[in-house]
Amino acid sequence: MNSSLIDVSGSMLVVSQFTLAADVTRGRRPSFDGAAVPQLAALLYESFIKFVRQVGVLVETGVFQAQMSVDLTNQGPVTFICRSRPRRET
C-alpha cells in the first residue's frame, strides 16, 4: 500500500459502473440521480482511460454501458468500507 501502480509496474482494468453513484439513504430502491448523464459519463470514462495510458500504465477496458461479467482475484487482506452521510437538502 506504500507503492503506486507505476512503482510496481502494475496494470489497470477500467469498467464503467454507474451503480457506484447509488444513493441508498431512502427507501428500498437506490436512486441514481447523482450519476452523470450517459454522454458526460462516456466522456469522463474515455478521458480517464486516456490519462492513465499517458502516464504509462497498461490499461484494459470494458465496454461503456455494456452488461459485463468481470472475474478478478484481489491480492491482500484489505477491505475498505465506504459510508456516506445523507445529503442535506438546500
N, C-alpha and C positions, 0 to 999 in steps of 0.2 A: 504494500500500500504506500510505500515511500518512493516508488518509481513510476514514471509516466509511461504511457503506451509507447511513446517514441523511445524512451530509455531501454525498454525491454524488447524492442523490435516487434511489437505486437501488431495485431490487425483488428479490424472492427467490422461487425455486422450491423448494418443500419436498416431497420424496417420501420415503416410508419405505424403508429399506434395511437389513434385518436382517443381510445378509452382511457389513456393516462390523464386526460383532461376532465374526467368524470367528477361531478360534484355529487357526493353521496350523503350530504348532510340533511336531506329532507326526503321523507317517504321511502318507498320500497324500490323505486326506479331511479337509476342515476340520470343526472342531467348533463348533457354535453354542450350546453350553451357557451361554455368557456373555450371550446375548441375553435380553431381558426376555420374560416370558410375554405372549402377544398382548393380553390385557386391559390390562395395565400399559403395554405399548408403545403401544397406541392412545391411552390417556390422556396419556402423555408427548408423543406426536405432536401431538394436538389442543391440549394446553396450550402447547407451543412456538409453534404457529401463532397462537394467541390472543395470547400475549405479544408476538410480533413485530408483529402488527397493531396492538396497543395503543400501541406506541411510534411508530406512523405509517408503517411500511413496507408497501408493496404486496406482498401475498403471493399467489402462485398455488400450488395444491397438486395432488398426485396423489391417488390413492385408496388408502387404507390396505389393505395385504395384497393388492393387485391386481398382476397382472403388467403392467408398463408399459414402453413404449419411449420414451426421452427423447432428443431431439436438442438439442444445445447448442453454441454457439460460445464458447469461452473467449477473453478478451482478455488479452494479456500473455504474456510468455515465462517464466512462473513455474511450476515443478513442485516439489511437496513430496513427499518420500519419508518415509513414516512406518514406523518399525520399533519393535518391542516386544521386551522381554526375556521369556523363558519365565517363567511363573508359578512361584513357589516353593510347593512342597507344604507345608501346615501341619499 
